[in-house]
Structure formats: C-alpha cells, structure tokens
Amino acid sequence: MAQDVRLALTVEDDLRSLLTQLADGHLDAKPVSLAVNNVRNHGPQLLDEIAV
C-alpha cells in the first residue's frame, strides 16, 4: 500500500509539473469532491474546493 501511495504522489507531482510549465500561472489545482468523477453530476458546486 505504501508503494501505491508513493506511486500516486509521483504521478500527481509529474502531472502538476506539466500543468505549471504549460499554464504558466493560468490554472489553479485544488481539491474537489469525488462527485466530479460521475458524468451524471452537474452544477457549479462540483468546482467548490473541499478541505483535505
């Protein structure tokens, strides 16, 4: 399990570095509800930041 967490963090860091290089400050990454993963969910509340 610890290896999975490290892998997930590495992938997230890799993706984040790609976004910051290309977006040059025009995109913000923030934690949002897992409801964004379901195509049946709609609405602006999906963009609300959640506490982690």
C-alpha positions in Angstrom: 0.0 0.0 0.0 2.8 2.4 0.8 4.2 1.8 -2.6 0.8 2.7 -4.2 0.7 5.9 -2.3 4.3 6.8 -3.4 3.3 6.0 -7.0 0.2 8.1 -6.8 2.1 11.0 -5.4 4.8 10.7 -8.0 2.2 10.6 -10.8 0.4 13.6 -9.3 3.6 15.6 -9.0 4.6 14.7 -12.6 1.2 15.9 -13.9 1.3 19.0 -11.7 4.7 19.9 -13.1 3.4 19.6 -16.6 0.5 21.9 -15.9 2.6 24.5 -14.2 5.0 24.6 -17.1 2.3 24.9 -19.8 -0.2 27.0 -17.9 2.3 29.5 -16.6 0.1 30.6 -13.7 -3.2 30.4 -15.6 -4.5 27.3 -13.9 -5.0 26.5 -10.2 -5.2 23.0 -8.9 -7.4 22.5 -5.9 -9.0 19.5 -4.2 -12.7 19.0 -5.2 -15.4 16.4 -4.4 -15.2 13.0 -5.9 -18.6 13.8 -7.4 -16.7 15.3 -10.4 -15.9 11.7 -11.5 -19.5 10.9 -12.3 -20.9 12.2 -15.6 -24.4 12.3 -14.1 -23.4 15.0 -11.7 -23.8 18.6 -12.8 -23.6 22.1 -11.4 -21.2 24.7 -10.1 -20.9 23.0 -6.7 -18.6 20.5 -8.4 -15.9 23.2 -8.5 -16.2 24.1 -4.8 -12.9 23.4 -3.0 -13.0 20.9 -0.2 -10.9 20.6 2.9 -8.3 17.9 2.9 
